[in-house]
Amino acid sequence: MYSLTKRIFDFIISLILIIILMPILLFIILALIIFSKQDVFYLQTRLGLNNKYFKIFKFSSMVKDSLSLPGGAITLRNDSRVTKIGKYLRITKLNELPQLFNVLFGNMSFVGPRPIMDDGFSLYSKNAQSILYKSKPGITGVSSVVFRDEELYVTNSGMEPFIFYKDYIFPYKSKLEIWYFKNKSFYVDIMLIILTAIKIVFPSSRIEFKVFKTLPKDAYFSN
């Protein structure tokens, strides 16, 4: 019943939001065409439900072929590969809006673990890997809420980015995603959507730990 209810919710709400937000979508498309020399849309292969691959949709926020430039798949705050328009799209998360079509088509949900590439998947714990994509990937999720400004954590760590991800971020994300798998419900999904909206406005808030009392904490990221 949960899976069916979630799919009906995803389809109806994504369709409504696409219609309502169409002026904003068209405005961003026009702005990218006029002021950016990059492609309007960014399509990338990501892992999805049952570890099957799909194409994720985003508005382009970085220069073309950014993955082949220094930094690779890791993006830092004030990354030189991010375009001027892309900077604002990323801060406001507007670059994620095209994923409404992923939700409409059924290869993503509003809530679930973020879809990532193979390199990122390999950094999760074995336990987390075994259950991560038994849930459909989402536009937002428990890790997205806790790591509202992930790029800032990486930039401020003073560590080599890959090492910081491997030793700090992904071990904690593993615990968070295991928590979600064990506790997922329509109520948890709705609360995560609400918390996402709150964290966009108040990124430093730690309200998620007040809402979900059993949410795993980490000394580095939970304060």
C-alpha positions as CSV (number, residue, x, y, z in Angstrom):
1,M,0.0,0.0,0.0
2,Y,2.9,2.4,0.8
3,S,4.5,2.0,-2.6
4,L,1.2,2.5,-4.4
5,T,0.3,5.5,-2.4
6,K,3.7,7.0,-2.9
7,R,3.6,6.5,-6.7
8,I,0.1,8.1,-6.9
9,F,1.3,11.0,-4.8
10,D,4.5,11.4,-6.9
11,F,2.6,11.3,-10.2
12,I,-0.2,13.8,-9.2
13,I,2.0,16.3,-7.4
14,S,4.8,16.3,-10.0
15,L,2.3,16.9,-12.7
16,I,0.7,19.8,-10.8
17,L,4.1,21.3,-9.9
18,I,5.3,21.1,-13.5
19,I,2.2,23.0,-14.6
20,I,2.4,25.6,-11.9
21,L,6.1,26.1,-12.2
22,M,6.2,26.1,-16.0
23,P,6.8,29.9,-16.1
24,I,9.8,29.6,-13.8
25,L,11.1,26.6,-15.9
26,L,10.7,28.6,-19.1
27,F,12.4,31.7,-17.5
28,I,15.4,29.6,-16.4
29,I,15.6,28.0,-19.9
30,L,15.5,31.4,-21.5
31,A,18.1,32.8,-19.1
32,L,20.5,29.9,-19.8
33,I,20.1,30.3,-23.5
34,I,20.8,34.1,-23.4
35,F,23.4,34.4,-20.7
36,S,25.1,31.0,-20.7
37,K,27.1,29.4,-23.5
38,Q,26.6,26.0,-21.9
39,D,23.9,23.5,-22.6
40,V,20.5,24.2,-21.0
41,F,20.0,20.8,-19.6
42,Y,22.4,18.4,-18.0
43,L,21.7,14.7,-18.3
44,Q,23.8,12.2,-16.4
45,T,23.6,8.4,-15.8
46,R,22.8,7.6,-12.2
47,L,22.0,4.5,-10.2
48,G,18.3,4.0,-9.5
49,L,15.8,1.5,-8.2
50,N,17.2,-2.0,-7.9
51,N,20.6,-0.6,-9.0
52,K,19.3,0.0,-12.5
53,Y,20.7,3.0,-14.4
54,F,18.7,5.9,-15.7
55,K,19.2,9.5,-16.9
56,I,18.8,12.3,-14.3
57,F,17.6,15.7,-15.5
58,K,19.1,19.0,-14.2
59,F,19.6,22.5,-15.4
60,S,23.2,23.0,-16.4
61,S,25.1,24.8,-13.7
62,M,28.7,24.0,-14.6
63,V,30.9,24.4,-17.6
64,K,30.7,21.7,-20.3
65,D,32.8,18.6,-19.6
66,S,33.2,19.6,-16.0
67,L,33.8,16.0,-14.9
68,S,37.0,15.9,-17.0
69,L,38.3,19.0,-15.3
70,P,40.2,19.2,-11.9
71,G,37.7,18.4,-9.2
72,G,35.9,15.7,-11.1
73,A,32.6,14.7,-9.6
74,I,33.2,16.7,-6.4
75,T,32.0,20.2,-6.4
76,L,33.3,22.7,-3.8
77,R,31.8,26.1,-2.7
78,N,32.9,28.7,-5.2
79,D,34.0,26.0,-7.6
80,S,35.5,27.7,-10.7
81,R,33.6,25.3,-13.0
82,V,30.2,26.6,-11.8
83,T,28.8,29.3,-14.1
84,K,27.5,32.6,-12.9
85,I,23.9,31.6,-13.4
86,G,24.7,28.1,-12.1
87,K,25.9,29.5,-8.8
88,Y,22.4,30.8,-8.0
89,L,20.7,27.8,-9.4
90,R,22.7,25.5,-7.1
91,I,22.2,27.7,-4.0
92,T,18.5,27.8,-4.4
93,K,18.3,24.2,-5.7
94,L,16.5,25.4,-8.8
95,N,18.9,23.4,-10.9
96,E,17.1,20.3,-9.5
97,L,13.6,21.4,-10.9
98,P,13.8,19.3,-14.1
99,Q,13.9,16.2,-11.9
100,L,10.1,16.7,-11.6
101,F,10.0,15.0,-15.0
102,N,12.1,12.1,-13.5
103,V,9.4,11.8,-10.8
104,L,6.6,12.0,-13.4
105,F,8.1,9.3,-15.5
106,G,8.6,7.1,-12.5
107,N,12.4,6.6,-12.3
108,M,12.6,8.9,-9.2
109,S,10.4,9.8,-6.3
110,F,10.1,13.0,-4.3
111,V,11.7,11.3,-1.3
112,G,14.4,8.7,-1.3
113,P,18.2,8.3,-1.3
114,R,19.9,10.6,-3.8
115,P,20.8,8.9,-7.1
116,I,24.6,8.8,-7.5
117,M,27.2,7.5,-9.9
118,D,29.1,4.2,-9.3
119,D,32.1,6.0,-7.7
120,G,29.9,7.5,-5.0
121,F,28.0,4.3,-4.5
122,S,31.2,2.4,-3.7
123,L,31.8,4.8,-0.8
124,Y,28.7,3.7,1.1
125,S,29.1,0.9,3.7
126,K,28.3,-2.6,2.4
127,N,25.2,-2.7,4.6
128,A,24.0,0.6,3.0
129,Q,24.8,-0.6,-0.5
130,S,22.7,-3.7,0.0
131,I,19.5,-1.6,0.8
132,L,20.1,1.8,-0.7
133,Y,18.2,1.4,-3.9
134,K,15.6,-0.9,-2.7
135,S,14.0,2.5,-2.3
136,K,13.4,4.6,-5.4
137,P,15.9,7.5,-5.5
138,G,14.5,10.9,-4.6
139,I,14.8,14.6,-5.3
140,T,15.2,14.9,-1.5
141,G,15.8,12.5,1.4
142,V,17.2,12.2,4.8
143,S,20.8,12.7,3.7
144,S,19.7,15.7,1.6
145,V,18.1,17.3,4.6
146,V,21.0,16.7,7.0
147,F,23.6,17.7,4.4
148,R,21.7,20.8,3.2
149,D,25.0,22.6,2.3
150,E,27.3,19.7,1.6
151,E,29.7,21.7,-0.6
152,L,30.3,24.1,2.4
153,Y,31.2,21.2,4.7
154,V,33.7,19.9,2.1
155,T,35.2,23.4,1.5
156,N,35.5,24.2,5.2
157,S,37.0,20.8,6.2
158,G,40.5,21.8,5.0
159,M,40.9,18.2,3.9
160,E,41.4,16.7,0.4
161,P,37.8,16.4,-0.8
162,F,37.8,12.7,-1.7
163,I,39.3,11.8,1.6
164,F,36.7,13.9,3.4
165,Y,33.9,12.2,1.5
166,K,35.3,8.7,2.1
167,D,36.2,9.1,5.8
168,Y,33.4,11.4,7.0
169,I,30.5,12.1,4.7
170,F,29.7,8.7,3.3
171,P,30.0,6.7,6.6
172,Y,27.5,9.1,8.1
173,K,25.2,9.0,5.0
174,S,25.3,5.2,5.3
175,K,23.8,5.4,8.8
176,L,21.2,7.9,7.6
177,E,20.1,5.9,4.6
178,I,19.9,2.7,6.7
179,W,17.7,4.6,9.1
180,Y,15.4,5.8,6.3
181,F,15.1,2.2,4.9
182,K,14.0,0.9,8.3
183,N,11.7,3.8,9.1
184,K,10.3,4.8,5.7
185,S,6.6,5.6,5.6
186,F,4.3,8.1,3.9
187,Y,4.5,10.2,7.1
188,V,8.3,10.2,7.1
189,D,8.3,11.2,3.4
190,I,5.9,14.1,4.0
191,M,8.0,15.3,6.9
192,L,11.2,15.1,4.9
193,I,9.5,17.2,2.2
194,I,8.5,19.8,4.8
195,L,12.0,19.7,6.3
196,T,13.6,20.3,2.9
197,A,11.6,23.4,2.5
198,I,12.6,24.6,5.9
199,K,16.3,23.9,5.3
200,I,16.3,25.8,2.1
201,V,15.2,28.9,4.0
202,F,17.2,28.1,7.2
203,P,20.1,26.0,6.0
204,S,21.9,26.0,9.4
205,S,18.8,24.7,11.3
206,R,19.1,21.2,12.9
207,I,15.3,20.8,13.2
208,E,15.4,17.4,11.6
209,F,16.9,16.0,14.8
210,K,14.0,17.4,16.8
211,V,11.4,15.9,14.4
212,F,13.0,12.5,14.1
213,K,14.3,11.6,17.6
214,T,15.9,8.4,16.5
215,L,17.8,9.9,13.6
216,P,21.5,8.9,13.9
217,K,23.8,11.7,15.0
218,D,27.4,12.4,14.2
219,A,29.8,14.6,16.2
220,Y,31.1,16.4,13.1
221,F,27.7,17.1,11.3
222,S,24.9,17.0,13.9
223,N,25.8,20.1,16.0
